[in-house]
Amino acid sequence: MNFIDLKSQYQHLKADIDARIHAVLDHGQYIMGPEVAELEAQLAAYVGVKHAIGVSDGTTALQIALMAIGIQPGDEVITTPFTFIATGEMIALLGAKPVFVDIDPATYNLDPNLIEAAITPKTRAIMPVSLYGQCADFDTINAIAAKHNLAVIEDGAQSFGATYKGRKSGALSTIGSTSFFPSKPLGCYGDGGALFTDDDELAKTIRQIRSHGQDRRYHHPIIGLNGRLDTLQAAVLLAKLPSFADEVAARERIGARYSELLKDVARVPALAEGCNSVYAQYTIEIDGREAVQAALKEQGVPTAVHYPVPLNLQPAFAHLNQPVGSFPHAEAAARRVMSLPMHPFLDEATQDQVVAAVKQALA
Ligand SMILES: Cc1ncc(COP(=O)(O)O)c(C=O)c1O
C-alpha cells in the first residue's frame, strides 16, 4: 500500500505528461521556457489573482515573499509553531524573528484570537499556514493585519486548490505561496512552487527577486536569488492542471469517507465554517501513537507524523527560549497526530483496509 500514489496518477495522465515533457526536450528552453509563462497564466486564472509567479520550490517561495515585502533583520513575523520547518526557517534566514502563536486545536491553524497579544512595534507581517489542506481564518487575520498595518503571507504549501468562503487558497492575503513538491495536492516531478498576488508592484518585485534582482539581463537594481521554476516542471504541471479539479473532488470525497468511518474511534479533521480541505494530509488524533503506528505497519499500512516536534522545540530555535508548555495546543497535537494514506486514487477497498487496521489497533 502506498502512502501517496504518484504512479497511478502518472499512468492516468501519461500521454499528456509525456507529450508536454517532449515538447520541452524538442525546443530546449530549459530555463524560463514558454511553459513557465503559460503555467503562470493558468495558475492565476485558477486561483483568481492578477499575478502568479512560478518559483523553484515552496521554501524559496516563502523567502521571496518575505524579501518582497521588505523583511529586514530585527523585524518580527508572527506565525504558527505547528508546521514544517520551512515556515519559521525562512523568517530566521532573513535575520527576522519568528514570533510563534499557538494554534486553534480544532483546525490546527493559527488561532487569530492570540495574534494581537503577540504584536509589537517590530511586527511587520503575519504568516499563517493553511495546514493539512484547510485554509487558516483569513478574514479575521486580515482584519487584524489591516488594523496594525501588517502584510499577510499565506504559507499555502499544503492547501493549493482549497477554498475559503468561496475564494481559493493563494488569493486570501497580500501574497499567497504554494509548493509543487511531488507529494503536494498539485505536485510536479521535482521541486517547484508559486507565489500569488493582486498587487502589480509586489508582482514586479517578486519577479525581479526570483531572477537575481534583475530588471533586465545583467542589470540588478535589488538583491535577489536564483529562484526560477524549471521549464520541465512547468510542463508537468500544465499536463496535470486540467484534471486537478477532479483530483480535489476525489480528495474531498475520500477524506469525508475516512471521517465518517473513523469518527467513533479517533479525532477526525474538523472543517471550519466556509472551508473545505484538499487533505494534503489526512490526519487523525489518537492516544498511544507509537504502538498504533507499529500495529499498522504490521498490517502493511504506512503512516506518517506531520509534525512530531513543534518549531519552538526544534534545536534550531532553542535561542527563542520557548520551552515545553509554551504552546500547549501545538505541543499536544505534535504528540497525538497521525496521517493515513491519502491520494486521489485511493480506492474504497484499500481505504476499508486502512480503516479496519486503525480500528483493530485502537481496540
Ligand atoms: C507548510 C509548508 N511550508 C513550506 C514547505 C516547503 O515547500 P518545499 O518543500 O517545496 O520547499 C512545505 C513542504 O513540505 C510545507 O509543508
The ligand as an SDF file (V2000), in Angstrom:
LIG
                    3D

 16 16  0  0  0  0  0  0  0  0999 V2000
    3.7690   24.1310    5.4180 C   0  0  0  0  0  0  0  0  0  0  0  0
    4.9090   24.0180    4.4620 C   0  0  0  0  0  0  0  0  0  0  0  0
    5.6320   25.1070    4.1670 N   0  0  0  0  0  0  0  0  0  0  0  0
    6.6490   25.0790    3.2940 C   0  0  0  0  0  0  0  0  0  0  0  0
    7.0160   23.9110    2.6640 C   0  0  0  0  0  0  0  0  0  0  0  0
    8.1980   23.9210    1.7580 C   0  0  0  0  0  0  0  0  0  0  0  0
    7.9380   23.5290    0.4490 O   0  0  0  0  0  0  0  0  0  0  0  0
    9.0960   22.8940   -0.4480 P   0  0  0  0  0  0  0  0  0  0  0  0
    9.3470   21.5020    0.0510 O   0  0  0  0  0  0  0  0  0  0  0  0
    8.5290   22.9220   -1.8310 O   0  0  0  0  0  0  0  0  0  0  0  0
   10.2930   23.7530   -0.3220 O   0  0  0  0  0  0  0  0  0  0  0  0
    6.2890   22.7400    2.9110 C   0  0  0  0  0  0  0  0  0  0  0  0
    6.6390   21.4960    2.2170 C   0  0  0  0  0  0  0  0  0  0  0  0
    6.8570   20.4650    2.7400 O   0  0  0  0  0  0  0  0  0  0  0  0
    5.2170   22.7870    3.8470 C   0  0  0  0  0  0  0  0  0  0  0  0
    4.5140   21.6930    4.1370 O   0  0  0  0  0  0  0  0  0  0  0  0
  1  2  1  0
  2  3  1  0
  2 15  2  0
  3  4  2  0
  4  5  1  0
  5  6  1  0
  5 12  2  0
  6  7  1  0
  7  8  1  0
  8  9  2  0
  8 10  1  0
  8 11  1  0
 12 13  1  0
 12 15  1  0
 13 14  2  0
 15 16  1  0
M  END
$$$$
